Amino acid sequence: MQRLRVKFSRGEEIKYITHLDIVRLWERALTRAQVPLAYSEGFTSHPRIALAAPLPLGVTSKAEMMDVFLVRRIPFQSFLKSVSPQLPPGIDVLEVREVFLELPSLQSQLQAAEYQIEINSTDSKTKIEAAIDLLLQQEHIPWQHMRDTGPRYYDLRPLIEDIWILEGDGNSYKLGMLLRHDSRGAGRPEQVVAALGFSEYPCSIHRTKLILTSRKGGETPSKVRRITPHLTNPVLRALR
């Protein structure tokens, strides 16, 4: 058996596809590529693939991760060549590597996520920096989030690790955010933007990194090889 960790991007073309549909998309693509998938046991068996974290609707990413379990070993390059042509526009495989079979689930290894957010604002950079400093100095930020089942009340502050300005010109700004994303909770960039005092929803939200435990993804020390698609190959193009 083999466990491959796949890093992939999610572009504008599919940013409004639900998490469940993304899982189904990968199942179909891997099946069509004739990858020797391992299946779960039970009456309703399904391919053993697991994504690190759901991506909210409307959010793009260059950092999605997925573990794929195979019943037999295959070369990384073979995986790339067979799977990439089966993927729709908007998904590009960026990296494939092998990790230990015995590692905990990918979801349980996740600690935080980094985002790049674009907002419209005529405020000065100094004023926005002051708003960021004030928010980060708070010990608690009481928050209410409406769900189908009713309001959910919680403290937003523990979900915020850091916020910084990437660039801005007095009309629009790009902010960087490092938000907690683990079993205790997950920060949402649009909520942090609102907590900073911006009334408009962000122009764009892009996930730039998923941060796992310090074991560096659990790659096998004796065979640390990472295969990335060659940039000159139109079938295996990758975003960097």
Secondary structure, DSSP 8 states (H G I E B T S, - for coil): -EEEEEEEEE-GGGTTS-HHHHHHHHHHHHHHTT--B-B--STT--B-EEESS---TT-EEEEEEEEEEESS---HHHHHHHHGGGS-TTEEEEEEEEB-TTS--HHHHEEEEEEEEEEE--S-HHHHHHHHHHHHH-S--EEEEEETTEEEEEESGGGEEEEEEEEE-SSEEEEEEEEEEETTEE--HHHHHHHTT--S--SEEEEEEEEE-TTGGGB-GGG--EE---TT-STT----
